[in-house]
Amino acid sequence: MLYHRAMELDFAACYKAIQSRDARFDGRFFTGVSSTGIYCRPICPAQTPLERNVRFYRSAAAAEAAGFRACRRCRPETSPGSPDWSTRSDLTGRALRLIAEGAVDTSGVDGLAHQLSVSERHLHRELVAAVGTGPLELARSRRAQTARLLLDETSMSVTDVAFAAGFASIRQFNESVQAAFGASPTELRQRARPDLESSGWLTLRLRYRPPLAAGPLLAFFARRMLPAIEEVTETRYRRAVALRETTGIIELEPVAGADHVLLRLRLVTLPDLGTLVQRCRRLFDLDAAPDAIGTVLSADPALAPLLTAQPGLRVPGAVDGWELAARTILGQQVSVAGARTIAGRLVTALGEPLAEPEGALTHVFPTPQAVAAADLTGLGLTRNRSAALRALAEGVAAGGIILDQRAEWEQTERALLAVPGVGPWTVAGIRMRALGDPDAFPASDLGVRQAMERLGLPPDLRNVTARAEAWRPWRAYAAMYLWDSLARSPSKEQP
């Protein structure tokens, strides 16, 4: 057991993990070595240090705050995110996700605390207790790690790297990078050998914990591909994106036989780069822990063969919670193809054209403000669905419905259920994909019940709900395995 006594690290378990270089713990803790002054990932290929020289930390930022610098062999800045924090909506989980998206850079610690409706002092105390350091140190570490990736994997100028990573000044950039990596940005750039460059595109590697079932993930997006906004092939996913300060195109390509996904992006400007990287990780669910998920779900003899057939299945996420929620409402009680058609009409009518279109990618999804103010007749929506979409847009625009990383899942669910025409099926889909809740489960979904019936299980709602209790806290992944079993042996178009 990695954690005990209110999230204290278990020294024996951690030391055993670094002795065996156990990839299951990569990103979940970091090892500081007092004899060398560096900190490493659990999978570091270096010789295992003596127990008396080892300190364990719950975050890279905590190791850096303790005076350690990042190892140049195992590259802690490239490790996947910890599922211990990315799959929960308590204060710590929400704060860490917001920091990862650059909230401290844009709003300061006071702004972050305000977004989370707590005092700065309380936020600092909670983060120190959970991950060993406060919001300023976490934000500083996040900027330095982003900068290191850009220095190593791109040919961007050092100045452009500094501001793309979120630093306010070159001096701050130089000091932070030197402290984190024991070398200046210029020295790191001299050692780097960018091999991912392509004309006009910025390319980065996004690491994950294997395995990754890339085929089903891409197929899921392909069945729901939204014209003018998305393109999906057998090997890659492309889409238009709109962020706080910029728009552009992203492309995600899983690399066969590797532990990373290639992210290619072309943005008008770069201040939202860190935010976009985090959203792309959530889009492909790259911080998932397949071993932990498999341990729970494989205990059910009905699900075990599904996991064996398709190891590493992920829950497809979203780059924009509002867009996902709107598309979920448009998909109520219609086929996947029908929902795609209606959403396409909405984009054509209200979506903003890209300044630099890329092939078939020409628009970004309409804002909630645009939908709230628009006449929705002529889009093929029923009166009830039109009212639900408008109410959702008004709620998001006014701030009463939170669908980004500030969201506390239970509060957002209550706000969504207050929207006329929104029920448990819609909320479960939004919690799964927009909010990243690993335990959301659409028990009433027809596809889930069809899959249960094919497995010889009673498909009525009561029995489905009762059976799913044993799948906690990974019921969203159970739903994906059930849907995938239908997709691999379809008898008709799945709901």
Secondary structure as the mmCIF struct_conf table of DSSP 4:
data_model
#
loop_
_struct_conf.conf_type_id
_struct_conf.id
_struct_conf.beg_label_comp_id
_struct_conf.beg_label_asym_id
_struct_conf.beg_label_seq_id
_struct_conf.end_label_comp_id
_struct_conf.end_label_asym_id
_struct_conf.end_label_seq_id
STRN STRN1 TYR A 3 HIS A 4
TURN_TY1_P TURN_TY1_P1 ARG A 5 MET A 7
STRN STRN2 GLU A 8 LEU A 9
HELX_RH_AL_P HELX_RH_AL_P1 PHE A 11 SER A 20
TURN_TY1_P TURN_TY1_P2 ARG A 21 ARG A 21
HELX_RH_3T_P HELX_RH_3T_P1 ALA A 23 PHE A 25
STRN STRN3 ASP A 26 ASP A 26
TURN_TY1_P TURN_TY1_P3 GLY A 27 ARG A 28
STRN STRN4 PHE A 29 PHE A 29
STRN STRN5 PHE A 30 VAL A 33
TURN_TY1_P TURN_TY1_P4 SER A 34 GLY A 37
STRN STRN6 ILE A 38 CYS A 40
TURN_TY1_P TURN_TY1_P5 PRO A 42 ILE A 43
BEND BEND1 ALA A 46 ALA A 46
HELX_LH_PP_P HELX_LH_PP_P1 GLN A 47 LEU A 50
HELX_RH_3T_P HELX_RH_3T_P2 GLU A 51 ASN A 53
STRN STRN7 VAL A 54 TYR A 57
BEND BEND2 ARG A 58 SER A 59
HELX_RH_AL_P HELX_RH_AL_P2 ALA A 60 ALA A 65
TURN_TY1_P TURN_TY1_P6 ALA A 66 GLY A 67
STRN STRN8 ARG A 69 ALA A 70
TURN_TY1_P TURN_TY1_P7 ARG A 72 CYS A 74
HELX_RH_3T_P HELX_RH_3T_P3 PRO A 76 THR A 78
BEND BEND3 SER A 79 SER A 79
HELX_LH_PP_P HELX_LH_PP_P2 PRO A 80 SER A 82
HELX_RH_AL_P HELX_RH_AL_P3 PRO A 83 SER A 86
TURN_TY1_P TURN_TY1_P8 THR A 87 THR A 87
BEND BEND4 ASP A 90 ASP A 90
HELX_RH_AL_P HELX_RH_AL_P4 LEU A 91 ALA A 100
TURN_TY1_P TURN_TY1_P9 GLU A 101 GLY A 102
HELX_RH_AL_P HELX_RH_AL_P5 ALA A 103 GLN A 115
TURN_TY1_P TURN_TY1_P10 LEU A 116 SER A 117
BEND BEND5 VAL A 118 VAL A 118
HELX_RH_AL_P HELX_RH_AL_P6 GLU A 120 VAL A 131
BEND BEND6 GLY A 132 THR A 133
HELX_RH_AL_P HELX_RH_AL_P7 PRO A 135 GLU A 153
HELX_RH_AL_P HELX_RH_AL_P8 VAL A 158 ALA A 164
TURN_TY1_P TURN_TY1_P11 ALA A 165 GLY A 166
BEND BEND7 ALA A 168 ALA A 168
HELX_RH_AL_P HELX_RH_AL_P9 ILE A 170 PHE A 181
BEND BEND8 GLY A 182 ALA A 183
HELX_RH_AL_P HELX_RH_AL_P10 PRO A 185 ARG A 191
STRN STRN9 SER A 198 SER A 198
TURN_TY1_P TURN_TY1_P12 SER A 199 GLY A 200
STRN STRN10 TRP A 201 TRP A 201
STRN STRN11 LEU A 202 ARG A 207
HELX_LH_PP_P HELX_LH_PP_P3 ARG A 209 ARG A 209
BEND BEND9 PRO A 210 PRO A 210
HELX_LH_PP_P HELX_LH_PP_P4 PRO A 211 PRO A 211
HELX_RH_AL_P HELX_RH_AL_P11 ALA A 214 ARG A 223
TURN_TY1_P TURN_TY1_P13 ARG A 224 ARG A 224
TURN_TY1_P TURN_TY1_P14 PRO A 227 ILE A 229
STRN STRN12 GLU A 230 VAL A 232
BEND BEND10 GLU A 234 THR A 235
STRN STRN13 TYR A 237 ALA A 242
BEND BEND11 ARG A 244 GLU A 245
STRN STRN14 THR A 247 PRO A 254
HELX_LH_PP_P HELX_LH_PP_P5 VAL A 255 VAL A 255
TURN_TY1_P TURN_TY1_P15 ALA A 256 GLY A 257
BEND BEND12 ALA A 258 ASP A 259
STRN STRN15 HIS A 260 LEU A 267
BEND BEND13 VAL A 268 LEU A 270
TURN_TY1_P TURN_TY1_P16 PRO A 271 ASP A 272
HELX_RH_AL_P HELX_RH_AL_P12 LEU A 273 LEU A 283
TURN_TY1_P TURN_TY1_P17 PHE A 284 ASP A 287
HELX_RH_AL_P HELX_RH_AL_P13 PRO A 290 LEU A 297
TURN_TY1_P TURN_TY1_P18 SER A 298 ALA A 299
BEND BEND14 ASP A 300 ASP A 300
TURN_TY1_P TURN_TY1_P19 PRO A 301 LEU A 303
HELX_RH_AL_P HELX_RH_AL_P14 ALA A 304 ALA A 309
BEND BEND15 GLN A 310 GLN A 310
TURN_TY1_P TURN_TY1_P20 PRO A 311 GLY A 312
BEND BEND16 VAL A 319 VAL A 319
HELX_RH_AL_P HELX_RH_AL_P15 GLY A 321 LEU A 330
TURN_TY1_P TURN_TY1_P21 GLY A 331 GLN A 333
BEND BEND17 VAL A 334 VAL A 334
HELX_RH_AL_P HELX_RH_AL_P16 VAL A 336 LEU A 350
HELX_LH_PP_P HELX_LH_PP_P6 GLY A 351 GLU A 352
STRN STRN16 PRO A 353 GLU A 358
TURN_TY1_P TURN_TY1_P22 GLY A 359 ALA A 360
STRN STRN17 LEU A 361 HIS A 363
HELX_LH_PP_P HELX_LH_PP_P7 PHE A 365 THR A 367
HELX_RH_AL_P HELX_RH_AL_P17 PRO A 368 ALA A 373
BEND BEND18 ALA A 374 ALA A 374
TURN_TY1_P TURN_TY1_P23 THR A 377 GLY A 378
BEND BEND19 LEU A 379 GLY A 380
HELX_RH_AL_P HELX_RH_AL_P18 ARG A 383 ALA A 398
TURN_TY1_P TURN_TY1_P24 GLY A 399 GLY A 399
BEND BEND20 GLY A 400 ILE A 401
BEND BEND21 ASP A 404 ASP A 404
TURN_TY1_P TURN_TY1_P25 GLN A 405 ARG A 406
HELX_RH_AL_P HELX_RH_AL_P19 TRP A 409 LEU A 417
TURN_TY1_P TURN_TY1_P26 ALA A 418 ALA A 418
BEND BEND22 VAL A 419 VAL A 419
TURN_TY1_P TURN_TY1_P27 PRO A 420 GLY A 421
HELX_RH_AL_P HELX_RH_AL_P20 PRO A 424 ARG A 433
TURN_TY1_P TURN_TY1_P28 ALA A 434 ALA A 434
BEND BEND23 LEU A 435 LEU A 435
TURN_TY1_P TURN_TY1_P29 PRO A 438 ASP A 439
TURN_TY1_P TURN_TY1_P30 ALA A 443 SER A 444
HELX_RH_AL_P HELX_RH_AL_P21 LEU A 446 ARG A 454
TURN_TY1_P TURN_TY1_P31 LEU A 455 GLY A 456
BEND BEND24 LEU A 457 LEU A 457
BEND BEND25 ASP A 460 ASP A 460
HELX_RH_AL_P HELX_RH_AL_P22 LEU A 461 ALA A 468
HELX_RH_3T_P HELX_RH_3T_P4 GLU A 469 TRP A 471
TURN_TY1_P TURN_TY1_P32 ARG A 472 PRO A 473
HELX_RH_AL_P HELX_RH_AL_P23 ARG A 475 ARG A 488
BEND BEND26 SER A 489 SER A 489
BEND BEND27 SER A 491 LYS A 492
#
